[in-house]
């Protein structure tokens, strides 16, 4: 009986768990790419006085991927930009109303950024642009913005659902919300 439960738990990953894993892998890969390129290019410049022309561009795009997916991860853990000190003084129902308003604004802004950036990715793809000095399609680099916002909007909707579900004021303890 213990074996069945282990295998069931191992293969039953929640939607939130899948999104969290994707966020973590993208952030880890981006961060590793950024560190490797910057550190190796620094050593190369110190030893030879030269650097690859593509190094700064590729590391910049790795940072862009890292930043957009970190935004999504921070939305999950509730560490996004907000005025929490002021809100803590409000009654719960008013605070929740403002939180919902915040998330609605996030969704509007996110939708504008998402659809605009998808057009940029499609233009990059259609024109066949590449990251300077590489064969990496510019569309792959530009995809960071709509992908990051797509994940962020999933997190925003998850947070809104939690707030709406608990409008009666009963707060349930969230388990392990912080992405580590």
C-alpha positions in Angstrom: 0.0 0.0 0.0 2.9 2.4 0.7 4.3 1.8 -2.8 1.1 2.7 -4.5 0.8 6.0 -2.6 4.4 6.8 -3.4 4.0 6.3 -7.2 0.6 8.1 -7.2 2.2 11.1 -5.4 5.2 11.0 -7.7 3.1 11.2 -10.8 0.3 13.4 -9.7 1.8 16.9 -10.0 -0.6 19.8 -9.7 -1.0 22.5 -12.3 0.7 24.9 -9.9 3.6 22.5 -9.4 4.1 22.2 -13.2 4.1 26.0 -13.6 6.4 26.4 -10.6 8.9 23.8 -12.0 8.9 25.5 -15.4 9.5 28.9 -13.8 12.4 27.5 -11.7 14.0 25.7 -14.7 13.8 28.8 -16.9 15.2 31.0 -14.1 18.0 28.5 -13.4 18.9 28.1 -17.0 18.9 31.9 -17.6 20.9 32.6 -14.5 23.5 29.9 -15.4 23.8 31.3 -18.9 24.2 34.8 -17.6 26.9 33.7 -15.1 28.8 31.6 -17.5 28.9 34.2 -20.3 29.8 37.1 -18.1 32.4 35.3 -16.1 34.1 33.6 -19.0 34.0 36.7 -21.1 35.5 38.7 -18.2 38.4 36.1 -17.9 38.8 36.1 -21.7 39.0 39.9 -21.8 41.5 39.9 -18.9 43.8 37.3 -20.5 43.5 38.2 -24.2 42.1 41.7 -24.2 39.3 40.6 -26.6 35.8 39.5 -26.2 33.2 37.8 -28.4 30.7 40.3 -30.0 27.8 38.2 -29.1 28.6 37.9 -25.3 26.8 41.1 -24.1 23.7 40.5 -26.3 23.2 36.9 -25.2 23.8 37.7 -21.6 21.3 40.6 -21.8 18.7 38.3 -23.2 19.4 35.7 -20.6 18.8 38.4 -18.0 15.5 39.4 -19.7 14.3 35.7 -19.5 15.4 35.7 -15.8 13.6 38.9 -15.0 10.2 38.1 -16.6 10.0 34.6 -15.0 11.2 36.0 -11.6 8.2 38.4 -11.9 5.9 35.4 -12.3 7.5 33.5 -9.4 7.3 36.6 -7.1 3.6 37.0 -8.0 3.1 33.4 -6.8 4.7 34.1 -3.4 2.9 37.5 -3.0 6.1 39.5 -3.2 5.1 41.8 -6.0 5.1 45.6 -5.8 2.2 46.7 -3.5 1.5 49.0 -0.7 1.1 46.4 2.1 1.9 48.7 5.1 -1.0 51.0 4.2 -3.3 48.0 3.4 -2.6 46.2 6.6 -4.5 49.1 8.4 -7.6 48.5 6.2 -10.5 46.3 7.1 -10.2 42.8 5.5 -13.0 43.3 3.0 -11.7 46.6 1.8 -8.1 45.3 1.6 -9.3 42.3 -0.5 -11.2 44.6 -2.8 -8.1 46.7 -3.4 -6.1 43.5 -3.9 -8.6 42.4 -6.6 -8.4 45.8 -8.2 -4.6 45.5 -8.2 -4.8 42.1 -10.0 -7.3 43.5 -12.5 -4.9 46.3 -13.3 -2.1 43.7 -13.6 -4.3 41.7 -16.0 -5.0 44.8 -18.2 -1.4 45.9 -18.3 -0.3 42.3 -18.8 -2.7 41.8 -21.7 -1.5 44.9 -23.5 2.2 43.9 -23.0 1.5 40.3 -23.9 -0.3 41.0 -27.2 2.1 43.7 -28.2 5.1 41.6 -27.5 3.6 38.6 -29.4 3.5 40.9 -32.5 7.2 41.7 -31.9 8.1 38.0 -31.7 6.1 37.3 -34.9 7.9 40.2 -36.7 11.3 38.9 -35.5 10.3 35.4 -36.8 8.9 36.7 -40.1 12.0 38.9 -40.8 14.4 36.1 -39.8 16.4 38.3 -37.4 19.2 36.8 -35.3 20.9 37.8 -32.1 24.1 39.7 -33.1 26.9 37.3 -33.9 24.9 34.1 -33.4 22.5 31.8 -35.1 20.0 32.3 -32.2 16.7 33.6 -33.7 15.8 37.0 -32.2 12.3 35.6 -31.8 13.6 33.2 -29.2 15.1 36.1 -27.3 12.0 38.2 -27.7 9.8 35.4 -26.6 10.8 36.0 -23.0 8.3 38.9 -22.6 5.1 37.2 -23.7 6.1 33.9 -22.0 6.9 35.7 -18.8 3.7 37.6 -18.9 1.7 34.5 -19.8 3.0 32.8 -16.6 2.5 36.0 -14.6 -1.1 36.2 -15.7 -1.6 32.6 -14.6 -0.3 33.6 -11.2 -2.4 36.7 -11.1 -5.6 34.6 -11.8 -4.5 32.1 -9.2 -4.1 34.9 -6.6 -7.5 36.4 -7.6 -9.2 33.0 -7.2 -7.7 32.6 -3.7 -8.9 36.1 -2.7 -12.4 35.6 -4.1 -12.7 32.1 -2.6 -11.9 33.6 0.8 -14.0 36.8 0.6 -15.9 35.8 3.8 -12.8 36.7 5.8 -11.7 33.2 6.7 -8.1 32.9 5.9 -6.7 29.5 5.2 -3.0 29.0 5.8 -1.2 28.7 2.5 1.3 26.0 2.4 4.7 26.7 1.1 3.9 29.7 -1.0 7.5 30.9 -1.2 9.4 29.7 -4.1 12.8 28.6 -2.9 
